[in-house]
Amino acid sequence: MEKLKIGVIGTGHLGKLHTKMFCEIANCELIGIYDSNTSQAETVGKEFDTKIFNNIDDLLTSVDAVSVAATTSAHYELVKKSLLNSKHVFVEKPITATITEAEEIVKLAEAKKLNLQVGHIERFNPALISLDKYILEPMFIQTDRLAQFNPRGTDVAVVLDLMIHDIDIILSLVNSNVKHVDASGVAVVSDTIDIANARLQFDNGAVANVTASRISQKKMRKMRIFQRDNYLSLDFITGVSEVFRLMPVDEKVDSTLISFGEIGVGDKKKRIVYEQPEIKEINALKYELELFVNSVLQKEKPKVSGEDGLRALKVAEIIMQKIEESLKLIK
């Protein structure tokens, strides 16, 4: 079996998880890890019995690809250096701290014909994957991503820390360009925006209302999708999705469906049915890393490309600009 030689850059919370997953993925070989925080790297290296590199150059000469799980502010330099050394890159979200940085590394990856995948892990959440058999053509999306306060991640606004997950999913579902954005937010316990709400309007008429908070009492990660004849509810914490849809009264009802009666639609009647798609037993992080490894070995485009990461970042930047404008009006 051909194996991809890979290294992990950054051994914090996510870097440790990446290290663990790569030890379990059959068609890759974890060569080692690197972190400027040597004591942290030593702890992770000992736990997973992997080599600790004292400098990034030695790591890059020993691998085919790297996983960058450092802080967002370090993404640009680390990804650029890796690409310049002809290494395929998986980088955690957001792709970089600025659009200019993201545009440069996306172009660099394309020019050198290297895979650049961005770690938008919620694309691989069982709740979303379980909807693969459905045609999704959203006209209204409501998302709520609420988290209890955790100092980790507060170096960036909640828009880049949490909301960008839902921005990425929405952009992947709505096949249209963003036409207009309204947004508001406020810093509560950190120096950056801790709670934010945005309304995205698309050229095709679709609308998304997105809320993210990292100062909530309880966790919530839900998405509701409304489209013609369908209402879908996704819970990203439990991995469960629910589907309510209308179907012709004369169409045979599968045994997995629950009928909620009939409703008049114009001069016709339709049956309201409910179903809960089978929950996929998937470790989202391991799955996305497996797909990255496979994309490199099979010379295919990554599932979540650098272009996808850049697009999500651009919308996030617009949201943050709108928030800044709203805060100036208040002052």
N, C-alpha and C positions, 0 to 999 in steps of 0.2 A: 504494500500500500504506500502510495506517495504521501509524504507528510510535509506540511508547511512548517518551516522553522520560524518560531515567533518569540518575541520578547515583550515584556510589559514595562512601560515607562510610567512611573508613579505608583506608589504602593500604599496610598491612603485607603479609605473605605472601599471605593470602587476598584482601585488597583488590586487590592487583596482579593476581591471577588473575581476579577478577571484572571488572576493567577490561579485561583482554585479551579475555575471553569476550564482553562486551557490544559490543566493537568488531567482533565476528564475527557477531553475531546480526542477521539481516536485518530483522526487524520491530521493532527498537528503535533509538533514537538516543542514544548516550552524550553527554550534555550536558557533563559534567565530573566532577571529583573534589574531595573535601575531606578534609583530615587536619590535626589540630592540630599535628602534626609537619610543618612546612612544607617542610623540606629533603627529607623522604621523599616528600611529595606532588609536589614539583618533579621528583624523579627519575622517578617513575612517569608524571607528566604529559608529560615530554619523551619518554619511551620510546614512549608510545602516542599522542602528538600530540593531547592532549586538554586542555581548559581546567582550570586550577587555581583553585578558589574560595578566597578569603581568609577567608570566614566561612560558616557553615552556613546562615544565613538567606538569603543570596543564592543559594545552591545550591537551596534548597527552593522559592524563588519561580520557579525556571527549569525545574522538572521535574514529571513526573506521578507518578514513583515513585523510590524510593531502595533501594539495596542497602547494608545496614549490616554491615560486616566489621571492626568495631573490637573491642577486647578485651571479654570477657564483662561485666566490671564497668561498661562504658559503654553496654551495649545498652539498658537501661531508659530512660535520659534521651534517647538518640538516637532510639529508636523512638517514644517518647511524643511528642517534639517533632515528628517527621515526621508522625505520625498527626494531631496537633492542627492541623497545617498542611494536612490533607486529602491526604496523599500515601500511596500504596500502598507497602508495605514488604516487602522480603525481608531477613531477618535470619539471620545464621549461628547455628548451634547453640552452646551451649544458648540457648534463647530469651532468658532473662535469668539473673541470678545467684540470684534468690529467687523462690519461688512467689507471694508477694504482688505483686511487680513484674510477673510474667507474667500473673497474673489481671487486673491493672489494664489492661495493654495489649491483652489479648485482648478484654476488654469494650469498650475504647475503639474498637478496630477494628470490632467488631460494630456498635456504636452509630453509627459514622460510615459504615458500609457500605463499608469499605475492605479490600482484600486484604492479609492478613498471612501470609506463607509463611516457614517455618523451614527452615534449610539442613541438614536431615538427609540428607546426600549419598548415604549408603549405600542409601537407598531406590531409587536410580537406578543402582546398580552392575549391570553386565552379568550378573553371576552370579545376582542376584535377578530381574532383568527376564526372563532366559531361562526362568524357571519360570512365566511368565504363563499358559501353557496347562494347568498342573496345578492340581488342587484341593488347597489346602494347609489341612489341619486338624491342626496339630501337637498331640501329646500329651507329647512331651519334646523340648526344644531344648538343645543344648550349644553355647556360643560361646566362642571364645578370641581375644582381640584383644590382641596383644603387640607392643610397639614398643621401639625403641632409644631411649635417653634423648635428649631434646631440650628445652632450657630453655624454648622457646616452648610455652605452654600450661600451665606449672606454676603459674600464678596460681590455678588451680582444681584440685581433686582429680581423680584419674584417672577417677573415676566420671562427672564432667561433661565431661572432656576426651575420653575414648575410649569408656568403657562405654556412654554415653548413645546412641551409634550403635546398638548392639545392643538396648538397651532399647526404642528407638523401633521397630525392625524387629519385635521380638518382640510388642510391643503391637499392631502393625498386623496380625500374623499370627494371634494368639490372640484369638478373638472372645469374650473373657470378662474379668471384673474380677480384679485381683490380690487374692488372699485373705490371703496371708501372705508375709513376707520374712525371710530369714536372711542375714546378711552379715558379712564380716570383711575387714580390710585393714590396711595399715601404711605409714607414711611412711619412705622409705629414703634418698633423696638430696635431697628437697626438703622444704619446710615443710608440704606437703599430702600426702594419701594417694597413693602411687605404684603400689601394686598392690592389687587388690581382687577379691573373689569374692562373688557373691550367688546365692541360690537363691530363685526366685520361684514361688509356688504360686497357681494360678488357681481360680476358683469351679468351672470345668468339669472340674477334675482335672488339667489340663495343668501341667507343671513346666518351668522353664527354669533352667539352671545357667550363670551368666555370669561370665567371668573377664576382667579387663583389667589390663595391666601396661605401664608405660612405662620399665622398666629391664631389658628382656630383651636377650639377645645377638642374637637373630634376630627379624625381623618375622613375625607370623602374624595373619591375619584370617580365621578360619574359623567356619562355622556348620554344625551337623549337626541335621537335623530328622527326628524319628521319628514316624510315624503309622501307622494301620492299613494294612497291605499296602505301605507305602512307607518307604524310607530315602533322604534327600536330603542331599548334601554340597555346601556352597558354599565357594568360595575367593574372598574379596573382593579379594585381591591380583592374581590371574591373571584373574578374571572368569569362571572356569570352574565349572560345576555338574555334578554326577553324580547319577543317579537309579537306585536299585535298587528294583524293585517286583515284586509277585506278580500274576500274571494267570491266568485259567482255562487249562488245558492245551489246550482245544479252540478257544481264540481264536487267530486268525491273528496270527503274529508279523511285524511290519513289518521291512523290510530294514535299518532303522537300528538295530534292537535286537539285542543279543547275549544269547543264552540261556545261563544258567548251570545248566541242568538243572531237575529237579522236586523238590518238597518236599511231604510229607504235611501237610495242614491239616485236622484232624478226620478225617472219613471220606472226604475228597476230596483231590485232588492239585492243586497249583498250580505254574506255571512261574516260575522266577526269571529276570527279564530286567534287562539293564543298558542304559542309554542316556546319552549326553552331549548335552544340549540345545545347539542352535547358539549359539555365542558371539556376542552382540550387539556390534557395533562402535559403542560409545557413549562419548562423553566425558561422564562422569556430572555434572560441574560445569556444563558448557555445557548439557546436557539439562535439568537442574533449573532453571537460569536461563531457558531458553527456555520451559519450562512456566509459570514465574512470569509472564513477559511475556505469554504467550498467555492465561493466566487473567484478567489485568487487561483485555486488549483484548477478550476474549470474554465478560467479566463472569461468570466461572465461579469456583467455589470452588477455592482452591489445592490442589495435590496433597498437600502436607504443611502443614496449617493451623496457626494459632496454638494451637488446641485440642489438636492432636497434640503440639506442642512443650511445652505446659503439662502434658499427661498424662505425657510422658516425664520431665519435670523433677520431677514429684511422686514418681514411682517412684524416681528418682535420689536425691531428698532422703531418702526412707525408708531407702534403702540406706546413705546416709552417716550417718544417725542410728543405724542398727543397728551400723555400724562403730565409731562413737564409744562406744556402749554396751559393745561387746566389748572395746575398748581400756581402758575404765574398770575392767572386771572383771580385766584382766591387771595393772593397776597396783595 
